[in-house]
Amino acid sequence: MNKRAKKRLKEAIKKDIGERADKRQEQTFSPPSKNLPPGQTRGFTAKPEKKRG
């Protein structure tokens, strides 16, 4: 691999990492689950009680 190819690859990787970091920051600003009524959480159901006997 020559110098130009290495430089292009390094820049592409740096750009990709930067885009991923931007996406992460956008996700952190999404509305929090605190706005849900008490007792409700996203994506999880209540754990059923164990059957005894």
mmCIF file of the N, C-alpha and C atoms, coordinates in Angstrom:
data_MODEL
# 
_entry.id   MODEL 
# 
loop_
_atom_site.group_PDB 
_atom_site.id 
_atom_site.type_symbol 
_atom_site.label_atom_id 
_atom_site.label_alt_id 
_atom_site.label_comp_id 
_atom_site.label_asym_id 
_atom_site.label_entity_id 
_atom_site.label_seq_id 
_atom_site.pdbx_PDB_ins_code 
_atom_site.Cartn_x 
_atom_site.Cartn_y 
_atom_site.Cartn_z 
_atom_site.occupancy 
_atom_site.B_iso_or_equiv 
_atom_site.pdbx_formal_charge 
_atom_site.auth_seq_id 
_atom_site.auth_comp_id 
_atom_site.auth_asym_id 
_atom_site.auth_atom_id 
_atom_site.pdbx_PDB_model_num 
ATOM 1   N N  . MET A 1 1  ? 0.856   -1.176  0.000  1.00 0.00 ? 1  MET A N  1 
ATOM 2   C CA . MET A 1 1  ? 0.000   0.000   0.000  1.00 0.00 ? 1  MET A CA 1 
ATOM 3   C C  . MET A 1 1  ? 0.901   1.237   0.000  1.00 0.00 ? 1  MET A C  1 
ATOM 4   N N  . ASN A 1 2  ? 0.602   2.171   -0.876 1.00 0.00 ? 2  ASN A N  1 
ATOM 5   C CA . ASN A 1 2  ? 1.442   3.364   -0.936 1.00 0.00 ? 2  ASN A CA 1 
ATOM 6   C C  . ASN A 1 2  ? 0.962   4.436   0.054  1.00 0.00 ? 2  ASN A C  1 
ATOM 7   N N  . LYS A 1 3  ? 1.697   5.518   0.133  1.00 0.00 ? 3  LYS A N  1 
ATOM 8   C CA . LYS A 1 3  ? 1.403   6.563   1.115  1.00 0.00 ? 3  LYS A CA 1 
ATOM 9   C C  . LYS A 1 3  ? 0.027   7.178   0.908  1.00 0.00 ? 3  LYS A C  1 
ATOM 10  N N  . ARG A 1 4  ? -0.337  7.422   -0.363 1.00 0.00 ? 4  ARG A N  1 
ATOM 11  C CA . ARG A 1 4  ? -1.637  8.042   -0.630 1.00 0.00 ? 4  ARG A CA 1 
ATOM 12  C C  . ARG A 1 4  ? -2.786  7.145   -0.184 1.00 0.00 ? 4  ARG A C  1 
ATOM 13  N N  . ALA A 1 5  ? -2.659  5.867   -0.462 1.00 0.00 ? 5  ALA A N  1 
ATOM 14  C CA . ALA A 1 5  ? -3.710  4.922   -0.076 1.00 0.00 ? 5  ALA A CA 1 
ATOM 15  C C  . ALA A 1 5  ? -3.832  4.856   1.445  1.00 0.00 ? 5  ALA A C  1 
ATOM 16  N N  . LYS A 1 6  ? -2.712  4.834   2.136  1.00 0.00 ? 6  LYS A N  1 
ATOM 17  C CA . LYS A 1 6  ? -2.739  4.819   3.599  1.00 0.00 ? 6  LYS A CA 1 
ATOM 18  C C  . LYS A 1 6  ? -3.412  6.072   4.142  1.00 0.00 ? 6  LYS A C  1 
ATOM 19  N N  . LYS A 1 7  ? -3.074  7.220   3.556  1.00 0.00 ? 7  LYS A N  1 
ATOM 20  C CA . LYS A 1 7  ? -3.643  8.488   4.005  1.00 0.00 ? 7  LYS A CA 1 
ATOM 21  C C  . LYS A 1 7  ? -5.155  8.506   3.777  1.00 0.00 ? 7  LYS A C  1 
ATOM 22  N N  . ARG A 1 8  ? -5.591  8.040   2.581  1.00 0.00 ? 8  ARG A N  1 
ATOM 23  C CA . ARG A 1 8  ? -7.022  7.998   2.285  1.00 0.00 ? 8  ARG A CA 1 
ATOM 24  C C  . ARG A 1 8  ? -7.758  7.083   3.248  1.00 0.00 ? 8  ARG A C  1 
ATOM 25  N N  . LEU A 1 9  ? -7.178  5.933   3.538  1.00 0.00 ? 9  LEU A N  1 
ATOM 26  C CA . LEU A 1 9  ? -7.789  4.982   4.452  1.00 0.00 ? 9  LEU A CA 1 
ATOM 27  C C  . LEU A 1 9  ? -7.891  5.569   5.856  1.00 0.00 ? 9  LEU A C  1 
ATOM 28  N N  . LYS A 1 10 ? -6.822  6.215   6.303  1.00 0.00 ? 10 LYS A N  1 
ATOM 29  C CA . LYS A 1 10 ? -6.816  6.826   7.633  1.00 0.00 ? 10 LYS A CA 1 
ATOM 30  C C  . LYS A 1 10 ? -7.889  7.913   7.735  1.00 0.00 ? 10 LYS A C  1 
ATOM 31  N N  . GLU A 1 11 ? -8.027  8.741   6.691  1.00 0.00 ? 11 GLU A N  1 
ATOM 32  C CA . GLU A 1 11 ? -9.043  9.795   6.688  1.00 0.00 ? 11 GLU A CA 1 
ATOM 33  C C  . GLU A 1 11 ? -10.448 9.205   6.681  1.00 0.00 ? 11 GLU A C  1 
ATOM 34  N N  . ALA A 1 12 ? -10.657 8.133   5.935  1.00 0.00 ? 12 ALA A N  1 
ATOM 35  C CA . ALA A 1 12 ? -11.971 7.489   5.882  1.00 0.00 ? 12 ALA A CA 1 
ATOM 36  C C  . ALA A 1 12 ? -12.351 6.920   7.244  1.00 0.00 ? 12 ALA A C  1 
ATOM 37  N N  . ILE A 1 13 ? -11.384 6.321   7.917  1.00 0.00 ? 13 ILE A N  1 
ATOM 38  C CA . ILE A 1 13 ? -11.638 5.768   9.248  1.00 0.00 ? 13 ILE A CA 1 
ATOM 39  C C  . ILE A 1 13 ? -11.959 6.887   10.227 1.00 0.00 ? 13 ILE A C  1 
ATOM 40  N N  . LYS A 1 14 ? -11.198 7.972   10.171 1.00 0.00 ? 14 LYS A N  1 
ATOM 41  C CA . LYS A 1 14 ? -11.427 9.108   11.066 1.00 0.00 ? 14 LYS A CA 1 
ATOM 42  C C  . LYS A 1 14 ? -12.823 9.702   10.838 1.00 0.00 ? 14 LYS A C  1 
ATOM 43  N N  . LYS A 1 15 ? -13.229 9.827   9.575  1.00 0.00 ? 15 LYS A N  1 
ATOM 44  C CA . LYS A 1 15 ? -14.544 10.361  9.236  1.00 0.00 ? 15 LYS A CA 1 
ATOM 45  C C  . LYS A 1 15 ? -15.646 9.444   9.764  1.00 0.00 ? 15 LYS A C  1 
ATOM 46  N N  . ASP A 1 16 ? -15.472 8.138   9.606  1.00 0.00 ? 16 ASP A N  1 
ATOM 47  C CA . ASP A 1 16 ? -16.457 7.167   10.065 1.00 0.00 ? 16 ASP A CA 1 
ATOM 48  C C  . ASP A 1 16 ? -16.612 7.227   11.581 1.00 0.00 ? 16 ASP A C  1 
ATOM 49  N N  . ILE A 1 17 ? -15.494 7.317   12.287 1.00 0.00 ? 17 ILE A N  1 
ATOM 50  C CA . ILE A 1 17 ? -15.534 7.406   13.746 1.00 0.00 ? 17 ILE A CA 1 
ATOM 51  C C  . ILE A 1 17 ? -16.242 8.688   14.177 1.00 0.00 ? 17 ILE A C  1 
ATOM 52  N N  . GLY A 1 18 ? -15.975 9.784   13.493 1.00 0.00 ? 18 GLY A N  1 
ATOM 53  C CA . GLY A 1 18 ? -16.632 11.052  13.806 1.00 0.00 ? 18 GLY A CA 1 
ATOM 54  C C  . GLY A 1 18 ? -18.134 10.983  13.589 1.00 0.00 ? 18 GLY A C  1 
ATOM 55  N N  . GLU A 1 19 ? -18.566 10.343  12.504 1.00 0.00 ? 19 GLU A N  1 
ATOM 56  C CA . GLU A 1 19 ? -20.001 10.203  12.241 1.00 0.00 ? 19 GLU A CA 1 
ATOM 57  C C  . GLU A 1 19 ? -20.669 9.358   13.313 1.00 0.00 ? 19 GLU A C  1 
ATOM 58  N N  . ARG A 1 20 ? -20.010 8.295   13.733 1.00 0.00 ? 20 ARG A N  1 
ATOM 59  C CA . ARG A 1 20 ? -20.581 7.443   14.782 1.00 0.00 ? 20 ARG A CA 1 
ATOM 60  C C  . ARG A 1 20 ? -20.700 8.206   16.097 1.00 0.00 ? 20 ARG A C  1 
ATOM 61  N N  . ALA A 1 21 ? -19.721 9.032   16.412 1.00 0.00 ? 21 ALA A N  1 
ATOM 62  C CA . ALA A 1 21 ? -19.766 9.826   17.637 1.00 0.00 ? 21 ALA A CA 1 
ATOM 63  C C  . ALA A 1 21 ? -20.927 10.821  17.575 1.00 0.00 ? 21 ALA A C  1 
ATOM 64  N N  . ASP A 1 22 ? -21.162 11.414  16.405 1.00 0.00 ? 22 ASP A N  1 
ATOM 65  C CA . ASP A 1 22 ? -22.280 12.345  16.246 1.00 0.00 ? 22 ASP A CA 1 
ATOM 66  C C  . ASP A 1 22 ? -23.609 11.632  16.455 1.00 0.00 ? 22 ASP A C  1 
ATOM 67  N N  . LYS A 1 23 ? -23.736 10.425  15.938 1.00 0.00 ? 23 LYS A N  1 
ATOM 68  C CA . LYS A 1 23 ? -24.978 9.661   16.107 1.00 0.00 ? 23 LYS A CA 1 
ATOM 69  C C  . LYS A 1 23 ? -25.215 9.357   17.573 1.00 0.00 ? 23 LYS A C  1 
ATOM 70  N N  . ARG A 1 24 ? -24.147 9.014   18.300 1.00 0.00 ? 24 ARG A N  1 
ATOM 71  C CA . ARG A 1 24 ? -24.289 8.726   19.730 1.00 0.00 ? 24 ARG A CA 1 
ATOM 72  C C  . ARG A 1 24 ? -24.776 9.958   20.481 1.00 0.00 ? 24 ARG A C  1 
ATOM 73  N N  . GLN A 1 25 ? -24.244 11.131  20.145 1.00 0.00 ? 25 GLN A N  1 
ATOM 74  C CA . GLN A 1 25 ? -24.655 12.356  20.820 1.00 0.00 ? 25 GLN A CA 1 
ATOM 75  C C  . GLN A 1 25 ? -26.117 12.659  20.533 1.00 0.00 ? 25 GLN A C  1 
ATOM 76  N N  . GLU A 1 26 ? -26.578 12.416  19.296 1.00 0.00 ? 26 GLU A N  1 
ATOM 77  C CA . GLU A 1 26 ? -27.974 12.654  18.957 1.00 0.00 ? 26 GLU A CA 1 
ATOM 78  C C  . GLU A 1 26 ? -28.877 11.731  19.758 1.00 0.00 ? 26 GLU A C  1 
ATOM 79  N N  . GLN A 1 27 ? -28.465 10.492  19.979 1.00 0.00 ? 27 GLN A N  1 
ATOM 80  C CA . GLN A 1 27 ? -29.276 9.544   20.725 1.00 0.00 ? 27 GLN A CA 1 
ATOM 81  C C  . GLN A 1 27 ? -29.378 9.935   22.191 1.00 0.00 ? 27 GLN A C  1 
ATOM 82  N N  . THR A 1 28 ? -28.351 10.556  22.746 1.00 0.00 ? 28 THR A N  1 
ATOM 83  C CA . THR A 1 28 ? -28.402 10.932  24.152 1.00 0.00 ? 28 THR A CA 1 
ATOM 84  C C  . THR A 1 28 ? -29.393 12.062  24.389 1.00 0.00 ? 28 THR A C  1 
ATOM 85  N N  . PHE A 1 29 ? -29.697 12.850  23.346 1.00 0.00 ? 29 PHE A N  1 
ATOM 86  C CA . PHE A 1 29 ? -30.641 13.941  23.499 1.00 0.00 ? 29 PHE A CA 1 
ATOM 87  C C  . PHE A 1 29 ? -32.078 13.513  23.242 1.00 0.00 ? 29 PHE A C  1 
ATOM 88  N N  . SER A 1 30 ? -32.322 12.219  23.013 1.00 0.00 ? 30 SER A N  1 
ATOM 89  C CA . SER A 1 30 ? -33.686 11.743  22.792 1.00 0.00 ? 30 SER A CA 1 
ATOM 90  C C  . SER A 1 30 ? -34.479 11.875  24.090 1.00 0.00 ? 30 SER A C  1 
ATOM 91  N N  . PRO A 1 31 ? -35.803 11.954  23.998 1.00 0.00 ? 31 PRO A N  1 
ATOM 92  C CA . PRO A 1 31 ? -36.599 12.152  25.213 1.00 0.00 ? 31 PRO A CA 1 
ATOM 93  C C  . PRO A 1 31 ? -36.384 11.013  26.207 1.00 0.00 ? 31 PRO A C  1 
ATOM 94  N N  . PRO A 1 32 ? -36.164 11.330  27.451 1.00 0.00 ? 32 PRO A N  1 
ATOM 95  C CA . PRO A 1 32 ? -35.899 10.288  28.441 1.00 0.00 ? 32 PRO A CA 1 
ATOM 96  C C  . PRO A 1 32 ? -37.158 9.505   28.784 1.00 0.00 ? 32 PRO A C  1 
ATOM 97  N N  . SER A 1 33 ? -36.980 8.326   29.333 1.00 0.00 ? 33 SER A N  1 
ATOM 98  C CA . SER A 1 33 ? -38.120 7.490   29.700 1.00 0.00 ? 33 SER A CA 1 
ATOM 99  C C  . SER A 1 33 ? -38.750 7.965   31.012 1.00 0.00 ? 33 SER A C  1 
ATOM 100 N N  . LYS A 1 34 ? -38.221 9.038   31.587 1.00 0.00 ? 34 LYS A N  1 
ATOM 101 C CA . LYS A 1 34 ? -38.775 9.564   32.835 1.00 0.00 ? 34 LYS A CA 1 
ATOM 102 C C  . LYS A 1 34 ? -40.172 10.136  32.627 1.00 0.00 ? 34 LYS A C  1 
ATOM 103 N N  . ASN A 1 35 ? -40.536 10.442  31.380 1.00 0.00 ? 35 ASN A N  1 
ATOM 104 C CA . ASN A 1 35 ? -41.845 11.009  31.096 1.00 0.00 ? 35 ASN A CA 1 
ATOM 105 C C  . ASN A 1 35 ? -42.953 9.962   31.146 1.00 0.00 ? 35 ASN A C  1 
ATOM 106 N N  . LEU A 1 36 ? -42.598 8.679   31.221 1.00 0.00 ? 36 LEU A N  1 
ATOM 107 C CA . LEU A 1 36 ? -43.596 7.620   31.279 1.00 0.00 ? 36 LEU A CA 1 
ATOM 108 C C  . LEU A 1 36 ? -44.238 7.582   32.660 1.00 0.00 ? 36 LEU A C  1 
ATOM 109 N N  . PRO A 1 37 ? -45.482 7.106   32.736 1.00 0.00 ? 37 PRO A N  1 
ATOM 110 C CA . PRO A 1 37 ? -46.121 6.981   34.056 1.00 0.00 ? 37 PRO A CA 1 
ATOM 111 C C  . PRO A 1 37 ? -45.344 6.005   34.943 1.00 0.00 ? 37 PRO A C  1 
ATOM 112 N N  . PRO A 1 38 ? -45.442 6.160   36.265 1.00 0.00 ? 38 PRO A N  1 
ATOM 113 C CA . PRO A 1 38 ? -44.692 5.275   37.156 1.00 0.00 ? 38 PRO A CA 1 
ATOM 114 C C  . PRO A 1 38 ? -45.106 3.814   36.957 1.00 0.00 ? 38 PRO A C  1 
ATOM 115 N N  . GLY A 1 39 ? -44.152 2.922   37.059 1.00 0.00 ? 39 GLY A N  1 
ATOM 116 C CA . GLY A 1 39 ? -44.432 1.502   36.905 1.00 0.00 ? 39 GLY A CA 1 
ATOM 117 C C  . GLY A 1 39 ? -44.273 1.011   35.483 1.00 0.00 ? 39 GLY A C  1 
ATOM 118 N N  . GLN A 1 40 ? -44.037 1.913   34.539 1.00 0.00 ? 40 GLN A N  1 
ATOM 119 C CA . GLN A 1 40 ? -43.855 1.497   33.149 1.00 0.00 ? 40 GLN A CA 1 
ATOM 120 C C  . GLN A 1 40 ? -42.433 1.819   32.715 1.00 0.00 ? 40 GLN A C  1 
ATOM 121 N N  . THR A 1 41 ? -41.807 0.846   32.115 1.00 0.00 ? 41 THR A N  1 
ATOM 122 C CA . THR A 1 41 ? -40.498 1.069   31.524 1.00 0.00 ? 41 THR A CA 1 
ATOM 123 C C  . THR A 1 41 ? -40.538 0.570   30.097 1.00 0.00 ? 41 THR A C  1 
ATOM 124 N N  . ARG A 1 42 ? -39.739 1.132   29.262 1.00 0.00 ? 42 ARG A N  1 
ATOM 125 C CA . ARG A 1 42 ? -39.748 0.756   27.857 1.00 0.00 ? 42 ARG A CA 1 
ATOM 126 C C  . ARG A 1 42 ? -39.087 -0.595  27.640 1.00 0.00 ? 42 ARG A C  1 
ATOM 127 N N  . GLY A 1 43 ? -39.745 -1.439  26.852 1.00 0.00 ? 43 GLY A N  1 
ATOM 128 C CA . GLY A 1 43 ? -39.123 -2.666  26.405 1.00 0.00 ? 43 GLY A CA 1 
ATOM 129 C C  . GLY A 1 43 ? -39.088 -3.798  27.416 1.00 0.00 ? 43 GLY A C  1 
ATOM 130 N N  . PHE A 1 44 ? -39.569 -3.594  28.606 1.00 0.00 ? 44 PHE A N  1 
ATOM 131 C CA . PHE A 1 44 ? -39.532 -4.644  29.603 1.00 0.00 ? 44 PHE A CA 1 
ATOM 132 C C  . PHE A 1 44 ? -40.936 -4.906  30.129 1.00 0.00 ? 44 PHE A C  1 
ATOM 133 N N  . THR A 1 45 ? -41.228 -6.176  30.356 1.00 0.00 ? 45 THR A N  1 
ATOM 134 C CA . THR A 1 45 ? -42.515 -6.530  30.951 1.00 0.00 ? 45 THR A CA 1 
ATOM 135 C C  . THR A 1 45 ? -42.276 -6.921  32.396 1.00 0.00 ? 45 THR A C  1 
ATOM 136 N N  . ALA A 1 46 ? -43.333 -6.908  33.181 1.00 0.00 ? 46 ALA A N  1 
ATOM 137 C CA . ALA A 1 46 ? -43.209 -7.258  34.589 1.00 0.00 ? 46 ALA A CA 1 
ATOM 138 C C  . ALA A 1 46 ? -42.810 -8.720  34.707 1.00 0.00 ? 46 ALA A C  1 
ATOM 139 N N  . LYS A 1 47 ? -41.944 -9.013  35.649 1.00 0.00 ? 47 LYS A N  1 
ATOM 140 C CA . LYS A 1 47 ? -41.482 -10.380 35.845 1.00 0.00 ? 47 LYS A CA 1 
ATOM 141 C C  . LYS A 1 47 ? -42.595 -11.182 36.527 1.00 0.00 ? 47 LYS A C  1 
ATOM 142 N N  . PRO A 1 48 ? -43.011 -12.298 35.931 1.00 0.00 ? 48 PRO A N  1 
ATOM 143 C CA . PRO A 1 48 ? -44.093 -13.075 36.557 1.00 0.00 ? 48 PRO A CA 1 
ATOM 144 C C  . PRO A 1 48 ? -43.615 -13.717 37.857 1.00 0.00 ? 48 PRO A C  1 
ATOM 145 N N  . GLU A 1 49 ? -44.547 -13.890 38.775 1.00 0.00 ? 49 GLU A N  1 
ATOM 146 C CA . GLU A 1 49 ? -44.193 -14.502 40.049 1.00 0.00 ? 49 GLU A CA 1 
ATOM 147 C C  . GLU A 1 49 ? -43.926 -15.985 39.836 1.00 0.00 ? 49 GLU A C  1 
ATOM 148 N N  . LYS A 1 50 ? -43.063 -16.551 40.668 1.00 0.00 ? 50 LYS A N  1 
ATOM 149 C CA . LYS A 1 50 ? -42.725 -17.962 40.546 1.00 0.00 ? 50 LYS A CA 1 
ATOM 150 C C  . LYS A 1 50 ? -43.898 -18.822 40.996 1.00 0.00 ? 50 LYS A C  1 
ATOM 151 N N  . LYS A 1 51 ? -44.085 -19.923 40.282 1.00 0.00 ? 51 LYS A N  1 
ATOM 152 C CA . LYS A 1 51 ? -45.133 -20.869 40.671 1.00 0.00 ? 51 LYS A CA 1 
ATOM 153 C C  . LYS A 1 51 ? -44.563 -21.766 41.757 1.00 0.00 ? 51 LYS A C  1 
ATOM 154 N N  . ARG A 1 52 ? -45.218 -21.805 42.872 1.00 0.00 ? 52 ARG A N  1 
ATOM 155 C CA . ARG A 1 52 ? -44.744 -22.630 43.983 1.00 0.00 ? 52 ARG A CA 1 
ATOM 156 C C  . ARG A 1 52 ? -45.770 -23.715 44.272 1.00 0.00 ? 52 ARG A C  1 
ATOM 157 N N  . GLY A 1 53 ? -45.280 -24.889 44.542 1.00 0.00 ? 53 GLY A N  1 
ATOM 158 C CA . GLY A 1 53 ? -46.205 -25.931 44.946 1.00 0.00 ? 53 GLY A CA 1 
ATOM 159 C C  . GLY A 1 53 ? -46.006 -27.133 44.153 1.00 0.00 ? 53 GLY A C  1 
# 
